[in-house]
Amino acid sequence: MAKRQVMFTFPEEVIKDPIIYNLGQQFNLVTNIRRADVTETTGWVVLELEGKDKDIEDGIAWATSKGVRVDEVTDM
């Protein structure tokens, strides 16, 4: 199993959507929230994703397609 840490930045349009839940369910990933700051209009979450490399890549691409900005976290 691979692990990656990424930062999701949510725009207002998707802040109430269950993106992290769906990411885990649809792509068979374990999601671990490491840090977060979420308000009613915006938010960011540092996530640790665990699963197969392809599932992680597919999940990140899916989140991006939903409007979430995804950045790699290298210094945690």
DSSP file (Angstrom, degrees, kcal/mol; ACC not computed):
  #  RESIDUE AA STRUCTURE BP1 BP2  ACC     N-H-->O    O-->H-N    N-H-->O    O-->H-N    TCO  KAPPA ALPHA  PHI   PSI    X-CA   Y-CA   Z-CA
    1    1 A M              0   0    0      0, 0.0     2,-0.2     0, 0.0    51,-0.2   0.000 360.0 360.0 360.0 138.1    0.0    0.0    0.0
    2    2 A A  E     -A   51   0A   0     49,-2.8    49,-2.2     2,-0.0     2,-0.4  -0.654 360.0-155.2 -96.5 155.1    1.2    3.5   -0.9
    3    3 A K  E     +A   50   0A   0     -2,-0.2     2,-0.3    47,-0.2    47,-0.2  -0.994  14.6 172.5-130.0 139.5    0.8    6.6    1.2
    4    4 A R  E     -A   49   0A   0     45,-2.2    45,-3.5    -2,-0.4     2,-0.5  -0.996  22.0-143.0-142.4 146.1    0.7   10.2    0.1
    5    5 A Q  E     +A   48   0A   0     68,-0.4    68,-2.5    -2,-0.3     2,-0.3  -0.944  28.4 167.8-110.4 131.4   -0.1   13.5    1.8
    6    6 A V  E     -AB  47  72A   0     41,-2.6    41,-3.2    -2,-0.5     2,-0.5  -0.927  30.9-128.9-136.1 158.4   -1.9   16.1   -0.1
    7    7 A M  E     -AB  46  71A   0     64,-3.2    64,-2.2    -2,-0.3     2,-0.5  -0.960  18.5-158.7-111.0 125.1   -3.7   19.4    0.6
    8    8 A F  E     -AB  45  70A   0     37,-3.1    37,-2.4    -2,-0.5     2,-0.5  -0.885   2.9-164.7 -99.1 129.6   -7.2   19.9   -0.7
    9    9 A T  E     -AB  44  69A   0     60,-2.5    60,-2.4    -2,-0.5    35,-0.2  -0.975  11.6-153.2-115.6 120.7   -8.4   23.4   -1.0
   10   10 A F  E     -A   43   0A   0     33,-3.1    33,-1.2    -2,-0.5    58,-0.1  -0.793   2.5-144.5 -99.9 127.0  -12.2   23.7   -1.4
   11   11 A P    >>  -     0   0    0      0, 0.0     3,-1.4     0, 0.0     4,-0.6  -0.417  35.9-100.3 -78.1 166.2  -13.9   26.5   -3.2
   12   12 A E  G >4 S+     0   0    0      1,-0.3     3,-0.7     2,-0.2     4,-0.3   0.815 116.9  66.3 -57.0 -33.6  -17.3   27.7   -1.9
   13   13 A E  G 34 S+     0   0    0      1,-0.2    -1,-0.3     2,-0.1     3,-0.1   0.772 115.1  26.1 -63.9 -26.0  -19.2   25.8   -4.6
   14   14 A V  G X4 S+     0   0    0     -3,-1.4     3,-1.5     1,-0.1     5,-0.3   0.300  85.3 109.9-119.9   9.4  -18.2   22.4   -3.2
   15   15 A I  T << S+     0   0    0     -3,-0.7    -2,-0.1    -4,-0.6    -1,-0.1   0.788  86.1  42.6 -60.6 -27.9  -17.5   23.1    0.5
   16   16 A K  T 3  S+     0   0    0     -4,-0.3    -1,-0.3    -3,-0.1    -2,-0.1   0.470  90.9 105.6 -97.8  -1.9  -20.6   21.2    1.6
   17   17 A D  S <  S-     0   0    0     -3,-1.5     2,-2.1     1,-0.1     3,-0.3  -0.530  80.3-118.9 -77.6 145.0  -20.1   18.2   -0.7
   18   18 A P     >  +     0   0    0      0, 0.0     4,-2.6     0, 0.0     5,-0.2  -0.341  56.9 149.5 -80.8  59.9  -18.9   15.0    0.9
   19   19 A I  H  >  +     0   0    0     -2,-2.1     4,-2.5    -5,-0.3     5,-0.2   0.923  68.8  45.6 -61.5 -48.7  -15.7   14.9   -1.2
   20   20 A I  H  > S+     0   0    0     -3,-0.3     4,-2.0     2,-0.2    -1,-0.2   0.915 114.1  48.9 -66.0 -42.6  -13.4   13.2    1.3
   21   21 A Y  H  > S+     0   0    0      1,-0.2     4,-2.3     2,-0.2    -1,-0.2   0.954 113.7  46.0 -59.3 -50.7  -16.1   10.5    2.1
   22   22 A N  H  X S+     0   0    0     -4,-2.6     4,-3.2     1,-0.2     5,-0.4   0.866 107.9  58.2 -62.8 -36.4  -16.7    9.8   -1.6
   23   23 A L  H  X S+     0   0    0     -4,-2.5     4,-1.5    -5,-0.2     6,-0.4   0.930 110.1  43.3 -57.5 -46.8  -13.0    9.7   -2.3
   24   24 A G  H  X>S+     0   0    0     -4,-2.0     5,-1.1     2,-0.2     4,-0.6   0.908 119.2  42.8 -65.7 -42.8  -12.6    6.9    0.2
   25   25 A Q  H  <5S+     0   0    0     -4,-2.3     3,-0.4     3,-0.2    -2,-0.2   0.934 118.3  41.1 -71.2 -47.9  -15.6    5.0   -0.9
   26   26 A Q  H  <5S+     0   0    0     -4,-3.2    -1,-0.2     1,-0.2    -3,-0.2   0.777 125.7  33.1 -75.4 -27.2  -15.3    5.3   -4.7
   27   27 A F  H  <5S-     0   0    0     -4,-1.5    -1,-0.2    -5,-0.4    -2,-0.2   0.251 103.2-118.9-117.3  12.4  -11.5    4.7   -4.8
   28   28 A N  T  <5 +     0   0    0     -4,-0.6     2,-0.3    -3,-0.4    24,-0.3   0.900  62.2 149.8  53.2  48.1  -11.0    2.3   -1.9
   29   29 A L      < -     0   0    0     -5,-1.1     2,-0.6    -6,-0.4    22,-0.2  -0.849  49.8-130.7-112.7 147.0   -8.7    4.7   -0.1
   30   30 A V  E     -C   50   0A   0     20,-2.7    20,-2.0    -2,-0.3     2,-0.5  -0.870  28.1-159.1 -90.5 123.4   -8.1    5.2    3.6
   31   31 A T  E     -C   49   0A   0     -2,-0.6     2,-0.5    18,-0.2    18,-0.2  -0.911  11.5-176.1-109.6 129.2   -8.4    8.9    4.3
   32   32 A N  E     -C   48   0A   0     16,-2.1    16,-2.6    -2,-0.5     2,-0.6  -0.964  19.4-142.0-126.8 113.9   -6.7   10.4    7.4
   33   33 A I  E     +C   47   0A   0     -2,-0.5    14,-0.2    14,-0.2     3,-0.1  -0.644  23.2 174.0 -77.8 120.1   -7.3   14.1    8.1
   34   34 A R  E     -     0   0A   0     12,-3.1     2,-0.3    -2,-0.6    -1,-0.2   0.813  66.8  -5.3 -95.5 -38.2   -4.0   15.5    9.5
   35   35 A R  E     +C   46   0A   0     11,-1.2    11,-2.7     2,-0.0    -1,-0.4  -0.978  67.9 174.9-152.1 155.8   -4.9   19.2    9.6
   36   36 A A  E     -C   45   0A   0     -2,-0.3     2,-0.3     9,-0.2     9,-0.2  -0.987  21.9-171.8-163.0 153.7   -7.9   21.3    8.5
   37   37 A D  E     +C   44   0A   0      7,-2.5     7,-2.2    -2,-0.3     2,-0.4  -0.833  25.2 169.3-147.6 108.3   -9.4   24.7    8.5
   38   38 A V  E     +C   43   0A   0     -2,-0.3     5,-0.2     5,-0.3     2,-0.2  -0.977   6.7 171.2-129.5 132.8  -13.0   24.8    7.1
   39   39 A T        -     0   0    0      3,-3.2    -2,-0.0    -2,-0.4     0, 0.0  -0.597  53.0 -88.1-121.1-172.6  -15.6   27.6    7.2
   40   40 A E  S    S+     0   0    0     -2,-0.2   -25,-0.1     1,-0.2     3,-0.1   0.721 124.8  31.5 -71.4 -19.5  -18.9   27.9    5.5
   41   41 A T  S    S+     0   0    0      1,-0.3     2,-0.3   -26,-0.1    -1,-0.2   0.648 126.6   2.0-115.2 -18.5  -17.4   29.4    2.4
   42   42 A T        +     0   0    0    -31,-0.1    -3,-3.2   -30,-0.1     2,-0.3  -0.971  58.6 166.9-158.8 169.1  -13.9   27.9    2.0
   43   43 A G  E     -AC  10  38A   0    -33,-1.2   -33,-3.1    -2,-0.3     2,-0.3  -0.958  19.6-144.3-178.7 162.2  -11.6   25.4    3.5
   44   44 A W  E     -AC   9  37A   0     -7,-2.2    -7,-2.5    -2,-0.3     2,-0.4  -0.985  12.0-169.1-138.2 151.7   -8.4   23.4    3.3
   45   45 A V  E     -AC   8  36A   0    -37,-2.4   -37,-3.1    -2,-0.3     2,-0.7  -0.995  17.7-144.1-140.9 130.3   -7.6   19.9    4.5
   46   46 A V  E     -AC   7  35A   0    -11,-2.7   -12,-3.1    -2,-0.4   -11,-1.2  -0.882  32.8-170.7 -92.6 118.9   -4.2   18.1    4.7
   47   47 A L  E     -AC   6  33A   0    -41,-3.2   -41,-2.6    -2,-0.7     2,-0.6  -0.879  24.0-148.8-115.8 139.8   -5.1   14.5    3.9
   48   48 A E  E     -AC   5  32A   0    -16,-2.6   -16,-2.1    -2,-0.4     2,-0.5  -0.950  21.7-161.3-101.7 122.8   -3.0   11.3    4.1
   49   49 A L  E     -AC   4  31A   0    -45,-3.5   -45,-2.2    -2,-0.6     2,-0.4  -0.898   7.5-172.6-107.4 132.1   -4.2    8.9    1.5
   50   50 A E  E     +AC   3  30A   0    -20,-2.0   -20,-2.7    -2,-0.5     2,-0.3  -0.990  37.0  75.5-127.5 130.6   -3.4    5.2    1.7
   51   51 A G  E    S-A    2   0A   0    -49,-2.2   -49,-2.8    -2,-0.4     2,-0.1  -0.978  83.1 -23.9 165.5-164.8   -4.2    2.7   -1.0
   52   52 A K     >  -     0   0    0     -2,-0.3     4,-2.4   -24,-0.3     5,-0.2  -0.469  59.5-119.4 -71.5 145.4   -2.9    1.5   -4.4
   53   53 A D  H  > S+     0   0    0      1,-0.2     4,-2.5     2,-0.2     5,-0.2   0.895 114.1  49.3 -51.7 -45.9   -0.9    4.0   -6.4
   54   54 A K  H  > S+     0   0    0      1,-0.2     4,-2.9     2,-0.2    -1,-0.2   0.898 109.9  50.9 -64.3 -40.7   -3.4    3.9   -9.2
   55   55 A D  H  > S+     0   0    0      2,-0.2     4,-2.5     1,-0.2    -1,-0.2   0.894 110.6  49.4 -64.1 -39.3   -6.4    4.4   -6.9
   56   56 A I  H  X S+     0   0    0     -4,-2.4     4,-2.4     2,-0.2    -2,-0.2   0.938 113.2  46.4 -64.2 -46.5   -4.7    7.4   -5.3
   57   57 A E  H  X S+     0   0    0     -4,-2.5     4,-2.3     1,-0.2    -2,-0.2   0.925 114.3  47.4 -61.8 -45.3   -3.9    8.9   -8.7
   58   58 A D  H  X S+     0   0    0     -4,-2.9     4,-2.3     1,-0.2    -1,-0.2   0.895 112.0  50.7 -63.2 -40.0   -7.5    8.3   -9.9
   59   59 A G  H  X S+     0   0    0     -4,-2.5     4,-2.5    -5,-0.2    -2,-0.2   0.896 110.0  48.9 -65.4 -41.0   -8.9    9.7   -6.7
   60   60 A I  H  X S+     0   0    0     -4,-2.4     4,-2.4     2,-0.2    -2,-0.2   0.913 111.2  50.1 -64.6 -42.6   -6.9   12.9   -7.0
   61   61 A A  H  X S+     0   0    0     -4,-2.3     4,-2.0     1,-0.2    -2,-0.2   0.904 111.1  49.8 -62.0 -41.0   -7.9   13.3  -10.6
   62   62 A W  H  X S+     0   0    0     -4,-2.3     4,-1.1     2,-0.2    -2,-0.2   0.928 110.0  49.4 -63.1 -46.2  -11.6   12.9   -9.6
   63   63 A A  H ><>S+     0   0    0     -4,-2.5     5,-2.0     1,-0.2     3,-0.6   0.903 110.6  51.2 -61.2 -40.8  -11.3   15.4   -6.8
   64   64 A T  H ><5S+     0   0    0     -4,-2.4     3,-1.7     1,-0.2    -1,-0.2   0.894 105.3  55.8 -62.0 -40.3   -9.7   17.9   -9.2
   65   65 A S  H 3<5S+     0   0    0     -4,-2.0    -1,-0.2     1,-0.3    -2,-0.2   0.744 102.2  57.9 -65.8 -21.9  -12.5   17.4  -11.6
   66   66 A K  T <<5S-     0   0    0     -4,-1.1    -1,-0.3    -3,-0.6    -2,-0.2   0.478 128.3 -96.8 -84.5  -3.8  -15.0   18.4   -8.8
   67   67 A G  T < 5S+     0   0    0     -3,-1.7     2,-0.4     1,-0.3    -3,-0.2   0.470  79.2 137.8 102.7   3.4  -13.2   21.7   -8.5
   68   68 A V      < -     0   0    0     -5,-2.0     2,-0.5   -58,-0.1    -1,-0.3  -0.671  51.0-133.1 -83.9 133.1  -10.9   20.9   -5.6
   69   69 A R  E     -B    9   0A   0    -60,-2.4   -60,-2.5    -2,-0.4     2,-0.5  -0.748  23.5-161.2 -83.5 131.0   -7.4   22.2   -5.8
   70   70 A V  E     +B    8   0A   0     -2,-0.5     2,-0.4   -62,-0.2   -62,-0.2  -0.964  11.7 178.1-120.6 123.8   -4.9   19.5   -4.9
   71   71 A D  E     -B    7   0A   0    -64,-2.2   -64,-3.2    -2,-0.5     2,-0.2  -0.961  31.2-115.5-123.5 141.8   -1.3   20.2   -3.9
   72   72 A E  E     -B    6   0A   0     -2,-0.4     2,-0.6   -66,-0.2   -66,-0.2  -0.523  24.0-143.7 -71.7 138.5    1.3   17.7   -2.9
   73   73 A V        +     0   0    0    -68,-2.5   -68,-0.4    -2,-0.2     3,-0.2  -0.933  28.7 163.9-105.9 120.8    2.5   18.0    0.8
   74   74 A T        +     0   0    0     -2,-0.6     2,-0.5     1,-0.2    -1,-0.1   0.583  62.7  57.3-111.3 -13.6    6.2   17.3    1.1
   75   75 A D              0   0    0      1,-0.1    -1,-0.2     0, 0.0     0, 0.0  -0.666 360.0 360.0-125.4  76.8    7.0   18.8    4.5
   76   76 A M              0   0    0     -2,-0.5    -1,-0.1    -3,-0.2    -2,-0.0   0.379 360.0 360.0-118.2 360.0    4.9   17.3    7.3
